[in-house]
Amino acid sequence: MSVLISVAELNARLFAEPGPGFRVSRTVVLDVRWVLGDPRGHDHYLAGHIPGAVFADMNTELAGAGQPEDGRHPLPTEEDFAATVRRWGINAGDTVVVYDDAGAAAAARAWWLLGYAGFKDVQLLDGGLAAWRAAGLPLAKGAVIASPGDAVVHFGAKATIDADQAASWSGILLDARAGERFRGEVEPIDPRAGHIPGAVSAPTSENLAADAMFLPAAQLRARFAALGIAPGSDVAVYCGSGVTAAHQIAALEIAGFSAALYPGSFSAWSNQPGRPVATGAAETGASGESGGNGDRVEG
């Protein structure tokens, strides 16, 4: 199953009249309208969304509760997420399409979490709501309340790592945040600035073209190859709270690579006083090894 679905393909799935004997599997659309610092995602959804789309809340449905050392968006429990999936109206065998209005930075969390829960037919709407609007397609207002679904959730279908594994990772550890946060020049929300020692800076913004659509697979392969990633590389990804790191994993999969997610990410790491933090622009060679004079480590 492809990571991405185009606006034209989704429109056809939702509204095209199938020919005789042609059966299109049921499609559930999720709207993940969330941006860091903007708490009005649900209001934006109510004002206009893809017809039939159900709102998915980042803070209460795509994340669980925890202590600061667990990160800002720890994974929900399997039991809680199973209830959420059924509330969204997802049944076994359904196709799920997720989108947002921020270049898939939030929608990728739902894409990854559904994959982690064992769903195989999950796609990101390439270009998101902006591409839907640009195509002149209709929007609906108000909330969609789905009939309860019957899908079953089993966590573990995608790889994850914890803080100890991040600390000793022998492969390539990508930091998906903006470069200035990686270098420790600014830190708007977490208690310490910098990055996990040995990590490689790989901002998710570089996965997208100017129209907020993902770069073609060949360009993404070249991007990740320049970071030292090759077929068979052991790759793990983190970001601030485990949200945009999922976007990086989606881009890696488009390029033909696989990667593990560190769910707690830097928000968890920086809240654990015993974890060292590095600052500066770590040097990255063709092998993907990082460090050098630019990587200053503080305990």
N, C-alpha and C positions, 0 to 999 in steps of 0.2 A: 504494500500500500504506500502510495506517495505521501510524503510529508505535507505537501501543499495541494490546495485545490484553487482553481481560478474563479473569479466572479462569474464568468460565463458558465463554467461547469456547475457551480452551486445554483445559479439561477435555473439552469436546465433541470437539475435534480429536484428543485422545489416546485417549479411551475410548468415545466414542459409537459405536454401531453404525450405519454408513451404510446408507441405503436402497438398493434395487435400482438399478443403473446409476449410482450416485453415487460419485464417486472423490474422496477427500480426499488432497491432496498430503502427502508425508512430512514430519513435523515433528521437528526436532532441538531439544532443550531444553538450554540451558547454564545452569549455576549459577555465578554470579560472586560468591561469598561473600568479600568483602574490605572491611575498614574500616581507615582509617589508624590505626596503633597497635595493631591486633589481628592478630597473625601466624597465628591459628588458624583461618583460613577453611576450609581443607581438613578440619580436625577437625569443624567445624560442619556441613559438607556430609555427612561420613560419618555423623553422628549423626541426620540427617534431611533429605531433599531430595525434590523432586517426582519421582515415579517415572519412571525412564528418563533423568533429567537427568545430563549429563556435567559434571564440574567443570572450570572454566576458571580458571587461575591468573593473577592480576593481574601479579605480578612477573616470571614466567618465560614467559608466553604472550601476554599483552596488552601487554607492554612489552619493550624490548630492552635491551642493555647500552650504556653510554656514559660519558662523562666528566661531572663535575658541571655543567659549562657546557651540557651537553645536556639537563639536567633529570633529575628523579627517575624519571620513567617515559617515556623516549624511545620512539618507535614501534619495533616490531620490524622487522627487514628483511622484504622481500617474500618471500624464500625461506623464512625461518624461519616466517613466519605461514602460508604455504601448507602447510608440514608440520604445523603446529598444527591448521589447519582440517581437514585430512585425518584427523588423530588424533581429532578430535572426532566424526568419522564423517559429515561433511557432504558430500553429493553435489550435483552440478549440479541445480538445480530445486527443492531442498529449501526448506521454510520453516524459519527459525530463530527461536526464542523465547528471550530471555535474561531472567534475573531475579536479584535478590539479596535481602538482608534489611535493606536500608538505603535504602529509598525510591528505588531505581534509580540511586543515586549511583555505584555501581561497575558495574552492569550496562550503563549507558549507554556506558561505554568499549567494551565488546564490541559493542554495537549500532552505535556510530559506526565502529569499526575494520572490522567486517564490511561496512558500507556503503562505506567508503573502499576496501575491497578488491574492490568490484564486486558484492556481493550485494544484490539488490533486495528480497527477501522476508524482512526481519528486523524483529522486533517486540519491544518491551519489555512484560513482564507488568506491567500496571498494579496497583500495590499490592504486588507482589512476593510473597515467601513468606508475609508476614503476612496478605495477602488470601487466599491459598490455605488457610492454617490456619483463618482466620475462617470460610471456607465449609465447614469440616468435611471437607475432602478429604484423602485418605491421603498419608502420607509413606513413603518407603523409606529404608533404611539401607544403608551400605556403598557401595563404589565401582562405578560403571557404566563398563565398558570397551567402547567402541564399536568396531564393525567399521570398518576404515579406509575413508574416503571418497575421492572422486575429483574434488572441486571444484577449480576453477582460481582463482587469486588474481591480480588486477591492481590495484595501488595507484593512487590518483589520482581515484577516482570522487567524492570529496568534497573540498571546498576546504580548503587549509591556508595559513597564513602563517608566516614565520620572524621572528626577532628584529628584523631590519632593517625588515621590513614593519610589525611592531607599532610600532616607533619612529616611523614616518612615516605611520601609518594615518590617512587623511583622513575615514574614516567613523566609526562608533560602535564603540568597543572596550569590551566588557563584561568585568568582573572578577567571576567566579562564586564567589569565596570569601566567607566570612563578613565582615560589615562591619568587625569589629574588626581583622581581618587587613588588609583594604583600607586602613584608616585608619592602620595601623602601630602600633596600641596593643599588640598581641601578635604574636608570630611563633614558633610552636612548633617549626619544623623548618628553615626556609630561612635563609640566612646574613644577609639584610637584611630589615627590616620595611618595609612600605609597598606601593605599587602602581606600575604603569607609568604615567608621566605622561600625562595626558589620558584615562585610563580612567574608566569609569562603574561604580560599585558596583551589582551585581545578584546577590545571594546566591541560590544554587540552592534553598535552603530555601523561598524564596517562590514556587517553582513548584508546591508541593505543598499539598494540603489536610491537615487534622489527621490523617486516616487514612493518610497517606503515599501517596495517589493523586494523580496530576496534576490540577491545576485544569482546568476545562472550557476549551475553545479560546477562547471569548469572553473569559473572565477573563484568560487568558494574553495575548491580544491587547491588552487594556487595560493590563496590567502593562507590557508592552514599549513600548506607545505612550507611556506616562508617562515612559519612559526615552529618548524621542525617536525610536523606531523606527517607520518607516512602510513601506508597500510600496515596494520598490526601494531601500531603505536598504542601504548597504554595512556589514555587521556582521561583526565578528570577536570571538572569545571566548577567554579564558584563565582559568586557575585556579591552583592550586598546582603541579600536575605534569601537567596535561592530561587528568585523569580526570573530575572533576566538570564541567569545561567541556563535555564531551560531553552531560551531562545538560541543560545550558543550551541546547545546540543542538537536542536532542530537544524541549524545551519550545518553542523558537522554531519548529520545524517543525510542531508541533501547532497553533501559533497562525497558521501560514501564512507564516512568514518563513524565510529561509535565512541561514546564517552559516558563516564559515570558522573553523577551529580553529588556535590557536597551540599545537602539541603540547608544546614545551618549557615553556611557561607561566612562572610567576614563579620556579619553582625553577631554571630555566635562566637567566632574565633576571638574577636576584639573584646568580648565580654568575659573572657577567661584569662585572668591576670597572668597565669603561667605560660601563656602562648606568646612566643616572640613575634614582633611585627617588623617588617623591613620597609624602608622608604627609598625613594630614588628610582631612577629608570634602570631596571635590571637589564643587563646585556643578554641578548639572545643569539646563540649561534645556530648554524644550520642543523645541528643535532638536536636542537630544542632545549639544550641545557641553559639555565639562566643563572645569573648571579654576577659576580665581578665587582669592580670598584663602585658601580652605581647602586649596589644593593646594600644599604646600611641596615643592619639588624639590631634591634633594641629588645631587651628582655621584658 
